[in-house]
Amino acid sequence: MQEVILATGNCQGTLLIKNNDASLEKGNFSKLVIIVHGYLGHKDYLFQKSLAEEMSHSSFRLSVQESSVNTISPETWVDSIDNCVKFFLEKNWRIYCLVGHSIGGSSVLSYLITKNPFICRFAINISGRHNIYDGLYKKLFVDPEQINDLMVKGTSSHNIKVKEQEFKYSITKETVSSWKKADVIFSRSHLLPKTLAVLTCHGTMDEIVPMQDAAEWANKIPNHQLALINNACHNFLNRKNLYHPSPTSVLISTCLAWFHKIENDFDFFWLTYGNFSTTFDQIKIEKSEDDSLMDEINYLLPNCRVLTIPGVKNFRDVGGFPTVDGKIVKRGVLYRSAKIDDASAMGLTKINNLGIRYVIDLRSNLEGGTSESDEEFSNFSKIHLPIFNDDEFTPEVLKHRWGLYATGTPEGFSEAYMLIVKSGIKSFIEVFKYLAGVDESQTKQDIPNPLDPVLFHCTSGKDRTGVLVALILSLLGVDDDLIAMEYNTDEELNKILLQTKNVLTLKEIKSMMTSNKSAMSLFLKKFKLKYYSVEKFLLDFLNLSQVEINNLKDRLTYKPNLIENQTFTAQDTLSCRL
């Protein structure tokens, strides 16, 4: 564990590094938790330092600059958060979670609503105020003389006592205007994407922010959990009762337990990523000039990740996941499944209606894979790109490969997946070249051609297909734990979908799961130890150019539309109250 102090520039605070392969200048996409203090606080105030030390991920405790502290305006905190996020993104850190206390919590949510809600996967709001204008105005403007000063002079003076020390500050019309603007921003919190998980912690004896504010966050944010800490005040200060845990320790344990659950629990994964419904951004499919069908497909795409295709098992869309740079993997473009040989006429119709133009078969010749197009598959082209050639089906080779699976352990499975990478290089070259879609005549184009939807499959749609999809998602910047969880869906899923007609209970979903998540997680670790990253693997072993890799990312991801910010004049704001 290494501690680095940043004392100059737009991003000041303390970086606590818990990854051996990360440094301040080279984050290597290590997960980073940014912690923001409240009004008149600092980076080591209250529980912030203890929370950072207890977390398993690296963290940065942000110090909001002094020029911002005296304004009591979320806008200045948002600017500090924005500068901090940009600073660490430039150094290849993965912004994983934003944590804020009091006005820091409100500002974290304001940042996510107005800047980029896809920049991180998690947010923790501790005692954050929802009703900024009403709450602060009623609290601070109780003296008629202060109201008169604000109206006539444009500013009013106030005092606040913290730990027996008095602070003087001024409130201007512009500050009050920013409060009203914050309220309008927070009224749009229901538009946050479901892929952003938010925890709100609030003390039942908070003397600064009413519990009603916590309830409003809980009622509006789509993916939200509310934790009320009994007998805790606004700052979660330790109580003197030795027979009960302190509010600080309860707060920290609550945050850590929530983190552990959402990172490892399939219930949470399915509720968050099981379908693509979101009011925050409308998913759009790029259309080529001569492809009139895509206009229709834009409305036919189902919301559910897992699709019922009669005669085909394990069929699902692998899009919709957030990436480390705040983008989203396009849906309706990449599909995976088991073999489609037994697809019924209705199943083929459904595949065609998805706009799939190419079906890439990763099976060997001995397994039935073929490069010839059957008449029944005339609406899309079948491409045969076997991972294993016929020479790799000798008894000796099969004994070794299947012996790895027979161990039933993550170690054995992960080694088998590494063999897939080694044997599949020739086929992977073709796949990634197609996904990049760039030839010599197109390398100077600023915008790559749109990608026709493609389906990858092997026999069961698990190992070879799973490894290929994992490499694609990793290249695009999807977190390893999401890749492993996506892989974890068993082929029995399709049977349950058929029985329940797409109405699934969490109990049914959990019954479909196997232990493959740990195997995929271990494989991704081994892959990165050997090749460093998928991008470097493509450059060094598949001979793709950086231009092709960049175009591949552009074709498979998109930057979502953000909520348009509104501006208000001081007079417009004040007229609501005065």
VENVEN-V648118 format. One record per residue. N is the residue number from 0. RES is the residue in one letter. SS is DSSP state (a for helix, b for strand, c for the rest). Layout:
# VENVEN-V648118
n->(N:N)
res->(RES:RES)
ss->(SS:SS)
This chain:
# VENVEN-V648118
n->(0:1:2:3:4:5:6:7:8:9:10:11:12:13:14:15:16:17:18:19:20:21:22:23:24:25:26:27:28:29:30:31:32:33:34:35:36:37:38:39:40:41:42:43:44:45:46:47:48:49:50:51:52:53:54:55:56:57:58:59:60:61:62:63:64:65:66:67:68:69:70:71:72:73:74:75:76:77:78:79:80:81:82:83:84:85:86:87:88:89:90:91:92:93:94:95:96:97:98:99:100:101:102:103:104:105:106:107:108:109:110:111:112:113:114:115:116:117:118:119:120:121:122:123:124:125:126:127:128:129:130:131:132:133:134:135:136:137:138:139:140:141:142:143:144:145:146:147:148:149:150:151:152:153:154:155:156:157:158:159:160:161:162:163:164:165:166:167:168:169:170:171:172:173:174:175:176:177:178:179:180:181:182:183:184:185:186:187:188:189:190:191:192:193:194:195:196:197:198:199:200:201:202:203:204:205:206:207:208:209:210:211:212:213:214:215:216:217:218:219:220:221:222:223:224:225:226:227:228:229:230:231:232:233:234:235:236:237:238:239:240:241:242:243:244:245:246:247:248:249:250:251:252:253:254:255:256:257:258:259:260:261:262:263:264:265:266:267:268:269:270:271:272:273:274:275:276:277:278:279:280:281:282:283:284:285:286:287:288:289:290:291:292:293:294:295:296:297:298:299:300:301:302:303:304:305:306:307:308:309:310:311:312:313:314:315:316:317:318:319:320:321:322:323:324:325:326:327:328:329:330:331:332:333:334:335:336:337:338:339:340:341:342:343:344:345:346:347:348:349:350:351:352:353:354:355:356:357:358:359:360:361:362:363:364:365:366:367:368:369:370:371:372:373:374:375:376:377:378:379:380:381:382:383:384:385:386:387:388:389:390:391:392:393:394:395:396:397:398:399:400:401:402:403:404:405:406:407:408:409:410:411:412:413:414:415:416:417:418:419:420:421:422:423:424:425:426:427:428:429:430:431:432:433:434:435:436:437:438:439:440:441:442:443:444:445:446:447:448:449:450:451:452:453:454:455:456:457:458:459:460:461:462:463:464:465:466:467:468:469:470:471:472:473:474:475:476:477:478:479:480:481:482:483:484:485:486:487:488:489:490:491:492:493:494:495:496:497:498:499:500:501:502:503:504:505:506:507:508:509:510:511:512:513:514:515:516:517:518:519:520:521:522:523:524:525:526:527:528:529:530:531:532:533:534:535:536:537:538:539:540:541:542:543:544:545:546:547:548:549:550:551:552:553:554:555:556:557:558:559:560:561:562:563:564:565:566:567:568:569:570:571:572:573:574:575:576:577)
res->(M:Q:E:V:I:L:A:T:G:N:C:Q:G:T:L:L:I:K:N:N:D:A:S:L:E:K:G:N:F:S:K:L:V:I:I:V:H:G:Y:L:G:H:K:D:Y:L:F:Q:K:S:L:A:E:E:M:S:H:S:S:F:R:L:S:V:Q:E:S:S:V:N:T:I:S:P:E:T:W:V:D:S:I:D:N:C:V:K:F:F:L:E:K:N:W:R:I:Y:C:L:V:G:H:S:I:G:G:S:S:V:L:S:Y:L:I:T:K:N:P:F:I:C:R:F:A:I:N:I:S:G:R:H:N:I:Y:D:G:L:Y:K:K:L:F:V:D:P:E:Q:I:N:D:L:M:V:K:G:T:S:S:H:N:I:K:V:K:E:Q:E:F:K:Y:S:I:T:K:E:T:V:S:S:W:K:K:A:D:V:I:F:S:R:S:H:L:L:P:K:T:L:A:V:L:T:C:H:G:T:M:D:E:I:V:P:M:Q:D:A:A:E:W:A:N:K:I:P:N:H:Q:L:A:L:I:N:N:A:C:H:N:F:L:N:R:K:N:L:Y:H:P:S:P:T:S:V:L:I:S:T:C:L:A:W:F:H:K:I:E:N:D:F:D:F:F:W:L:T:Y:G:N:F:S:T:T:F:D:Q:I:K:I:E:K:S:E:D:D:S:L:M:D:E:I:N:Y:L:L:P:N:C:R:V:L:T:I:P:G:V:K:N:F:R:D:V:G:G:F:P:T:V:D:G:K:I:V:K:R:G:V:L:Y:R:S:A:K:I:D:D:A:S:A:M:G:L:T:K:I:N:N:L:G:I:R:Y:V:I:D:L:R:S:N:L:E:G:G:T:S:E:S:D:E:E:F:S:N:F:S:K:I:H:L:P:I:F:N:D:D:E:F:T:P:E:V:L:K:H:R:W:G:L:Y:A:T:G:T:P:E:G:F:S:E:A:Y:M:L:I:V:K:S:G:I:K:S:F:I:E:V:F:K:Y:L:A:G:V:D:E:S:Q:T:K:Q:D:I:P:N:P:L:D:P:V:L:F:H:C:T:S:G:K:D:R:T:G:V:L:V:A:L:I:L:S:L:L:G:V:D:D:D:L:I:A:M:E:Y:N:T:D:E:E:L:N:K:I:L:L:Q:T:K:N:V:L:T:L:K:E:I:K:S:M:M:T:S:N:K:S:A:M:S:L:F:L:K:K:F:K:L:K:Y:Y:S:V:E:K:F:L:L:D:F:L:N:L:S:Q:V:E:I:N:N:L:K:D:R:L:T:Y:K:P:N:L:I:E:N:Q:T:F:T:A:Q:D:T:L:S:C:R:L)
ss->(c:b:b:b:b:b:c:c:c:c:c:c:b:b:b:b:b:c:c:c:c:c:c:c:c:c:c:c:c:c:b:b:b:b:b:b:c:c:c:c:c:c:c:c:c:c:c:a:a:a:a:a:a:a:c:c:c:b:b:b:b:b:c:c:c:a:a:a:a:c:c:c:c:a:a:a:a:a:a:a:a:a:a:a:a:a:a:a:a:a:c:c:c:b:b:b:b:b:b:b:b:c:a:a:a:a:a:a:a:a:a:a:a:a:c:c:c:c:c:c:c:b:b:b:b:b:c:c:c:c:c:a:a:a:a:a:a:a:a:a:c:c:c:a:a:a:a:a:a:a:a:a:c:c:b:b:b:b:b:b:b:b:c:c:b:b:b:b:b:b:b:b:a:a:a:a:a:a:a:a:a:a:a:a:a:a:c:c:a:a:a:c:c:c:c:c:b:b:b:b:b:b:b:c:c:c:c:c:c:c:a:a:a:a:a:a:a:a:a:a:c:c:c:b:b:b:b:b:b:c:c:c:c:c:c:c:c:c:c:c:c:c:c:c:c:c:a:a:a:a:a:a:a:a:a:a:a:a:a:a:a:a:a:a:c:a:a:a:a:a:a:a:a:c:b:c:c:c:c:c:c:c:c:c:c:c:c:c:c:c:c:c:a:a:a:a:a:a:a:a:c:c:c:b:c:b:c:c:b:c:c:b:c:c:c:b:b:c:c:c:c:b:c:c:c:c:c:b:b:c:c:c:c:b:b:b:b:c:c:c:c:c:c:c:a:a:a:a:a:a:a:a:a:c:c:c:c:b:b:b:b:c:c:c:a:a:a:c:c:c:c:c:c:c:a:a:a:c:c:c:b:b:b:b:c:c:c:c:c:a:a:a:a:c:a:a:a:a:a:a:a:a:a:a:a:a:c:c:c:a:a:a:a:a:a:a:a:a:a:a:a:a:a:c:a:a:a:a:a:a:a:a:a:a:a:a:c:c:c:c:c:c:c:c:c:c:c:c:c:c:c:c:c:b:b:b:b:c:c:c:c:c:a:a:a:a:a:a:a:a:a:a:a:a:a:a:c:c:c:a:a:a:a:a:a:a:a:c:b:c:c:c:a:a:a:a:a:a:a:a:c:c:c:c:c:a:a:a:a:a:a:c:b:c:c:a:a:a:a:a:a:a:a:a:a:a:a:a:a:a:a:c:c:a:a:a:a:a:a:a:c:c:c:c:c:a:a:a:a:a:a:a:a:a:a:a:b:b:c:c:c:c:c:c:c:c:c:c:c:a:a:a:a:a:c:c:c:c)
